[in-house]
Amino acid sequence: MYKNHSVVVFATEHYNTLGLIRSLGEAGMAPDYIAIKGKAKIASISKYINKNTFVSSIEEGYKVLLKEYGNMDEKPIVLCMEDKVLGLMDEHYDEICDKFIMFSSGAKGRTLEYMDKFRILELAKKHGLKTLDTIVVNKGEIPSSLVYPVITKSISPIVGGWKSDVHICEDKGELEKAYDNILSPQVVIQRYINKKNEYCLDGISFDSGKSILIPIESTYNYLIKGYYSPYMTVKPFVNAGIKKALDGMFAEIGFEGIYSIEFLIDKDDNYYFSEINFRHSTWGYASTIVGMNIPELWIKGMLEKKIPTDSKKDFEPFTAMVEPIDYQKRVIERNMDLKEWIGELLDCKCLFYFNKADMEPFFEMVRNNEKLR
């Protein structure tokens, strides 16, 4: 609850959801949680939750949202954690826009339009950002003009499969084989580069996208081919050129919400825009650690119609880690020395499971370690 507005988190059980719930709880906004079944009860056992409602699907959760929160005197504030939840709410925008304060772009289907990976790349180019050569084809098509290596992706995060649609292909034969596992009917094929790093931004927007704030940027401390790294360095966001381009993009989209933005960095330090995720990201809690609580800032911004004063803070760079995934990737798969790994773990300012003030999710992670790594 915040100023008589119920705060509702509608999301799958995940450490991303846990980070959002912890951010809200630490701001004194204990949320109600519509918990979609995940691999384990990670988020729903946080001490910061006011009330849990367990559901088995997004559709069931949407019915609960309407029934329990759709007719309140003060609009509930609804926070989404994943693309398919946001997509469902965007499809029903006209029915619910007067019932909730929520992530949206001011019209039915408008956010979904820019979840299209090709559409958002074209918008990025329009506003002066570099992008990698990209085409969209029907599943099974192989243009003769392709220059390999390439990477395949689904056209949208709500279509096809996440991991099953991502393939790095060195030649035509590998692309043909990849199509056997791709679920999306339309496929994005993009030039693949041996990246130097990835560059991730986390922020908020309101006033129909005319005001945006980006508290943090993150780069990875080691790379995994075709996968994100669970060990990163977090710094203040200071890139004025990228900020100017993103100002233009968000104003054109009209998005109000929490988001993350991804770039690739090549060997010559060129930054290539990749995508916008119109939701809270896995690294968002790192911003709360340094006094810039992204969910709190967005809620206050939406209610006050402006960026909260003194919201941008400077801080020293620090490391953050998703403990079970990093343990699997480096200690189990790469034979990293356990003592060295523990040393890096203890040096992290932000861990995404362990939290002295909220220990039950960490214990649940330990009990379900194999499922979660």
Secondary structure, DSSP 8 states (H G I E B T S, - for coil): -BTTB-EEEEEESSHHHHHHHHHHHHTT---EEEEE--SS-SSTT-TT-SEEEEESSHHHHHHHHHHHHTT-SS--EEEE-SHHHHHHHHHTHHHHTTT-B-SB-SSTTHHHHHHSHHHHHHHHHHTT-B---EEEEETT---TT--SSEEEEESSTTSS-SGGG-EEESSHHHHHHHTTT---SEEEEEE----SEEEEEEEEEETTTTEEEEEEEEEESS-BTTB--SEEEEEE---HHHHHHHHHHHHHHT-BEEEEEEEEE-TT--EEEEEEE-S--TTTHHHHHTT--HHHHHHHHHHHTS--TT-------EEEE-HHHHIIIIIITT---HHHHHHHHHH-SEESS--TT--HHHHHHHHTHHHH-
